[in-house]
Amino acid sequence: MADSSDAAVLLAIKGVIFDLPASDQEMVKQCAEQIGAIVDAAGVCGQLALALVGALAASEG
């Protein structure tokens, strides 16, 4: 179960996406769907890969 900080992060991300132009919102939606499908198909390995990509992006930012 997600805690309140996870819910706050999700809400903040959705707020940023909401403020994007419609075409960018659609691109984010498509990317998220594709990434989600890949992660789901790969199971635990997909979840680890997603965590790695997120951590790498955060360390570069």
N, C-alpha and C positions, 0 to 999 in steps of 0.2 A: 504494500500500500504506500502511496506517495505521501510524503509529509508536507507540511504547509510551505516549506521553502521550495520544494519541487513545484507545488501548485503556483507559487508566486513567480518562479522562473518561467513556467509555461504561460502564465497570464502576460508577463512582460514580452515574451517572444510573440505571442499572438497580437499584442498591441502594436509592436513594430511592423508586423506583417500587414495589419489592418491599415496602417498609415501609408503603405506602398501604393503606387499606381496599380490599377486593376490587372494590367498585363504582367507586372512583377508578382502580384499575388498569385496569379495563375501559374507562373513559372515555379514559384516556391511550392505550390500545391503539387504540381507534377513531379518535381524533384523529390519531395517528401514521399509521395506514393511509390516512386521507383526505388528509393533507398529502403523504404519499409518492406517492399516486396523482396528485395535482395537479402535484407537482414532476416526476415521471416524464413526464407528458403534455406538459409545457412544455419539457422538455429543458434546455438550457443556461440559458435564461431562467428556468426554474423554480428551478434551482440558485442563480442569482444572487438571485432573489427570496427564497429561503429564507435565504441568507447575509445579506441585508439585514434581514430580520425578526429573525434571531438577533442581529445587531449592534445593532439598535435596542432590542431587549429588554435586552441586556447594558448598554447605555448608560443605560437608565432605572433599572436595578437598583441 
